[in-house]
Amino acid sequence: MSSHELTVGFLTEVMQGNELQNPVVQILGSKRIAGSGEQSERFRLLISDGKSLYSFAMLATQLNDLQKQDKLPQYTIIRIDRYTTSVVNRDEKGEKRVLIIVELTVLKEGSLVGEKIGNPQPITDTPSQAAANSGPSMGASRPLSTNGGTISNGSSYSSANRSMSGTSSSSGPAGSISDSLTHPISSLSPYQNKWVIKARVMSKSGIRTWSNAKGEGKLFSMDVMDESGEIRVTAFKEQCDRYYDMIEVDKVYFISKCQLKPANKQYSSLKNDYEMTMTNDTIVQECKDADGSMPEIQYNFVPISQIANTEPNAMVDVIGMCKEAGEVMQFTARTSGRELRKREITLVDSSAASVQLTLWGDDAQNFPTKANPVVLLKGARVSEFGGGKTLSLIGGTVMKLNPDIEMAHKVRGWFENGGSEASISSVSARTGAGAAGLTTEWLSFQEAKDRNLGSGDKPDYFQVKAMVHTIKSANAVYKACPQADCNKKVIDQENGQYRCEKCNAEFPNFKYRLLVNMLIGDWTSNRWVTVFTELAEEMLGKTSQEIGSSLEYQKEEAEKLFTSISFKSFVFKLRTKVEYYGEQPRNKTSAVSAAPVNHKEYNALLIKSIQELTGVGKN
């Protein structure tokens, strides 16, 4: 050790695959390695242990802020609390490794040190030579293990995998890969063709199918992670059949020989510029002895009461007690004719709030209703209807029942010690829009404008008796993805195929969806409103397919259909919200419901309004 307690000889030893707890090194320089996006930005360090210099040290991405905030300037002394190494090149001369620093502690700022410690020299020897030349340089400090394993603080290093005894869980084209040297996920790129990663499965989607002129297919995807980062892996057709049942969330696997390609950021929020596709050569084997070296899945639980203030389509982690579970409902989808099943679940937690969770298909059918399970959701999607918020599962959502974690025990303890009888407010309760009767506040268009409705953080709802003046029939329909759970507009390939970017698939057919813009007005003003498929079908008395076909082949008939509701009055329940297009605010209003005027109720409302204005009581 030097006067500054550097761990002399650490770099020589770690390049041989040996381990040492909490080594102390000095930073002598850094270099930013830019990628195609902010998330791929990395920092490479020149570090010294007082005897050797090494320039193949990398900060894990979660430590990037330390470098950006200039907390790791030249001459800074750090303690490496967690690290991993990866072999990036192996030839007749030996192995070249990258040292990835996962956690560190700054012991002394560079400005206080002010100089390079010792006379460190670049490491030039091959590992075998280094072993012969280094001698017992570290023997006086701490004993080393050369048989593989994990760093004593829990991090894994490459040579540890040589001693793993995990057997193959698949009949891959090659033998066991559990004895191979592993690479950090963050080090992978399309320019490498020989690598093995050891990663934990964070989530797994269901199997999705497609059909087009080229044939039929299926796929599933999973998100995996190690200490250095995360990445998405997708399996198609034969690989889907081979690996879907084998892969389980939370388990650790060795994965090798996948194709890497740029990630489609439109469908993935993972912090990686690449994603993997399984091939016929892909090998996946379960790691039977994960030995705690893989990080656990991290959750960012949101109290249910906060979901009320969450934007629609946001992804949240939630844990709550199932207070109620409805019956499975079966029905036929209007557009596709498919038989669907769903079940509504009510979740509660100690924030004294409840939220409705919608389950579909097998999740709905298999949910245990006889007990009150604790339900954990990772990556559930927030939806909004009528001012209320609900949760639903999407492809990457993970749902666990009664997980053995501290938060689950806390939720159950709260529920069983008075929480089940506590006063609970529902964030899924609708604010009147679309509810039965005349419960939403009645306003004229001028009153809604004077109140500046829709300019707050959340949308506003009101109802008005208004007449339909004009309908824009030209853009009233669009061609959408034929999948039952997807309404994305398709791209006409002009070859008999229609491409859905959301599903990343082509189809020989499509379904029509309605998006009707109509000008409606009351006695004070007019306003353009958008009417979506289900309500538009109800108002026009025709299905989307019938309306779409008429617009394409019988335009005169379609125009008659639209004019049939012109100058008719309805009681509209409207949702209004100011949205920004560029820097320009625009009040976007959509219809939640449109009902024929009930003149008896409406006249009673008018009489009550007159009495309030004049102060005259009932006769």
Disulfide bonds with the S-S distance in Angstrom:
none
